[in-house]
Protein backbone atom coordinates (compact mmCIF):
# COMPACT_ATOMS: atom_id res chain seq x y z
CA UNK A 1 0.00 0.00 0.00
CA UNK A 2 2.91 2.27 0.75
CA UNK A 3 4.22 1.88 -2.84
CA UNK A 4 0.84 2.91 -4.24
CA UNK A 5 0.85 6.03 -2.09
CA UNK A 6 4.34 6.95 -3.26
CA UNK A 7 3.34 6.48 -6.92
CA UNK A 8 0.28 8.64 -6.41
CA UNK A 9 2.44 11.34 -4.80
CA UNK A 10 4.77 11.32 -7.84
CA UNK A 11 1.80 11.73 -10.19
CA UNK A 12 0.59 14.73 -8.22
CA UNK A 13 4.00 16.45 -8.40
CA UNK A 14 4.26 15.78 -12.16
CA UNK A 15 0.77 17.18 -12.71
CA UNK A 16 1.61 20.20 -10.59
CA UNK A 17 4.70 21.06 -12.76
CA UNK A 18 3.55 21.12 -16.41
CA UNK A 19 6.10 23.81 -17.35
CA UNK A 20 8.96 21.30 -17.03
CA UNK A 21 7.35 19.07 -19.63
CA UNK A 22 6.68 22.04 -21.90
CA UNK A 23 10.29 23.20 -21.74
CA UNK A 24 11.58 19.74 -22.64
CA UNK A 25 9.15 19.59 -25.58
CA UNK A 26 10.26 23.00 -26.86
CA UNK A 27 13.94 22.03 -26.53
CA UNK A 28 13.26 18.81 -28.46
CA UNK A 29 11.52 20.68 -31.29
CA UNK A 30 14.36 23.20 -31.34
CA UNK A 31 16.96 20.46 -31.71
CA UNK A 32 14.97 18.84 -34.52
CA UNK A 33 14.80 22.19 -36.35
CA UNK A 34 18.56 22.72 -35.96
CA UNK A 35 19.25 19.26 -37.38
CA UNK A 36 16.92 19.89 -40.34
CA UNK A 37 18.56 23.27 -40.96
CA UNK A 38 22.10 21.89 -41.13
CA UNK A 39 21.25 18.69 -42.99
CA UNK A 40 18.58 19.87 -45.44
CA UNK A 41 17.91 23.61 -45.67
CA UNK A 42 21.47 24.99 -45.64
CA UNK A 43 22.90 22.60 -48.30
CA UNK A 44 19.90 23.23 -50.55
CA UNK A 45 20.36 27.02 -50.32
CA UNK A 46 24.08 26.66 -51.09
CA UNK A 47 23.33 24.47 -54.11
CA UNK A 48 20.79 26.99 -55.38
CA UNK A 49 23.27 29.88 -55.05
CA UNK A 50 25.94 27.90 -56.93
CA UNK A 51 23.44 27.13 -59.70
CA UNK A 52 22.48 30.81 -60.04
CA UNK A 53 26.16 31.77 -60.18
CA UNK A 54 26.81 29.14 -62.87
CA UNK A 55 23.86 30.30 -64.98
CA UNK A 56 24.81 33.98 -64.73
CA UNK A 57 28.40 33.18 -65.81
CA UNK A 58 27.33 31.42 -69.03
CA UNK A 59 28.98 32.80 -72.15
CA UNK A 60 29.23 32.07 -75.85
CA UNK A 61 31.12 28.87 -76.63
CA UNK A 62 30.34 27.03 -73.39
CA UNK A 63 29.11 23.48 -73.74
CA UNK A 64 25.88 22.86 -71.83
CA UNK A 65 23.41 20.14 -71.01
CA UNK A 66 19.79 21.14 -70.51
CA UNK A 67 17.36 19.71 -67.99
CA UNK A 68 15.80 17.72 -70.84
CA UNK A 69 19.17 16.17 -71.71
CA UNK A 70 19.95 18.16 -74.86
CA UNK A 71 23.68 18.71 -75.37
CA UNK A 72 24.92 21.72 -77.28
CA UNK A 73 27.15 24.76 -77.47
CA UNK A 74 25.95 28.25 -76.61
CA UNK A 75 25.68 30.36 -79.74
CA UNK A 76 24.25 33.55 -78.17
CA UNK A 77 23.33 34.78 -74.70
CA UNK A 78 20.27 36.98 -74.12
CA UNK A 79 18.80 38.47 -70.93
CA UNK A 80 16.66 35.51 -69.89
CA UNK A 81 17.47 32.95 -72.57
CA UNK A 82 20.30 31.37 -74.52
CA UNK A 83 20.52 30.17 -78.11
CA UNK A 84 22.09 26.72 -78.20
CA UNK A 85 23.71 25.27 -81.31
CA UNK A 86 22.83 21.59 -81.34
CA UNK A 87 24.06 20.75 -84.84
CA UNK A 88 25.78 22.63 -87.64
CA UNK A 89 22.60 24.36 -88.78
CA UNK A 90 20.23 23.70 -85.86
CA UNK A 91 19.83 26.31 -83.15
CA UNK A 92 17.35 26.15 -80.27
CA UNK A 93 16.48 28.91 -77.82
CA UNK A 94 16.19 27.88 -74.16
CA UNK A 95 15.41 29.70 -70.97
CA UNK A 96 18.50 30.10 -68.79
CA UNK A 97 16.75 28.21 -66.02
CA UNK A 98 16.67 25.10 -68.27
CA UNK A 99 20.47 24.73 -68.07
CA UNK A 100 21.46 21.76 -65.92
CA UNK A 101 25.25 21.87 -66.28
CA UNK A 102 27.95 23.89 -67.99
CA UNK A 103 31.42 22.83 -69.08
CA UNK A 104 33.71 25.61 -70.21
CA UNK A 105 35.55 24.93 -73.45
CA UNK A 106 39.20 25.86 -73.12
CA UNK A 107 40.93 26.65 -76.39
CA UNK A 108 44.67 26.27 -76.11
CA UNK A 109 46.93 26.73 -79.10
CA UNK A 110 49.77 24.80 -77.48
CA UNK A 111 48.40 21.33 -78.29
CA UNK A 112 48.16 22.32 -81.97
CA UNK A 113 51.80 23.49 -81.90
CA UNK A 114 52.89 20.30 -80.17
CA UNK A 115 51.14 18.13 -82.74
CA UNK A 116 52.74 20.16 -85.54
CA UNK A 117 56.18 19.63 -83.95
CA UNK A 118 55.52 15.90 -83.60
CA UNK A 119 54.52 15.73 -87.25
CA UNK A 120 57.82 17.34 -88.30
CA UNK A 121 60.03 15.08 -86.14
CA UNK A 122 59.24 11.78 -87.92
CA UNK A 123 60.10 13.48 -91.22
CA UNK A 124 63.44 14.61 -89.77
CA UNK A 125 64.16 11.09 -88.49
CA UNK A 126 63.42 9.66 -91.91
CA UNK A 127 65.93 12.09 -93.46
CA UNK A 128 68.56 11.14 -90.88
CA UNK A 129 68.20 7.44 -91.69
CA UNK A 130 68.95 8.02 -95.39
Rosetta blueprint (number, residue, H / E / L):
1 X L
2 X H
3 X H
4 X H
5 X H
6 X H
7 X H
8 X H
9 X H
10 X H
11 X H
12 X H
13 X H
14 X H
15 X H
16 X H
17 X L
18 X H
19 X H
20 X H
21 X H
22 X H
23 X H
24 X H
25 X H
26 X H
27 X H
28 X H
29 X H
30 X H
31 X H
32 X H
33 X H
34 X H
35 X H
36 X H
37 X H
38 X H
39 X H
40 X H
41 X H
42 X H
43 X H
44 X H
45 X H
46 X H
47 X H
48 X H
49 X H
50 X H
51 X H
52 X H
53 X H
54 X H
55 X H
56 X H
57 X L
58 X L
59 X L
60 X L
61 X L
62 X L
63 X E
64 X E
65 X E
66 X E
67 X L
68 X L
69 X L
70 X L
71 X E
72 X E
73 X E
74 X E
75 X E
76 X E
77 X E
78 X L
79 X L
80 X L
81 X E
82 X E
83 X E
84 X E
85 X E
86 X E
87 X E
88 X L
89 X L
90 X E
91 X E
92 X E
93 X E
94 X E
95 X E
96 X H
97 X H
98 X H
99 X E
100 X E
101 X E
102 X E
103 X E
104 X L
105 X L
106 X L
107 X L
108 X L
109 X L
110 X H
111 X H
112 X H
113 X H
114 X H
115 X H
116 X H
117 X H
118 X H
119 X H
120 X H
121 X H
122 X H
123 X H
124 X H
125 X H
126 X H
127 X H
128 X H
129 X H
130 X L
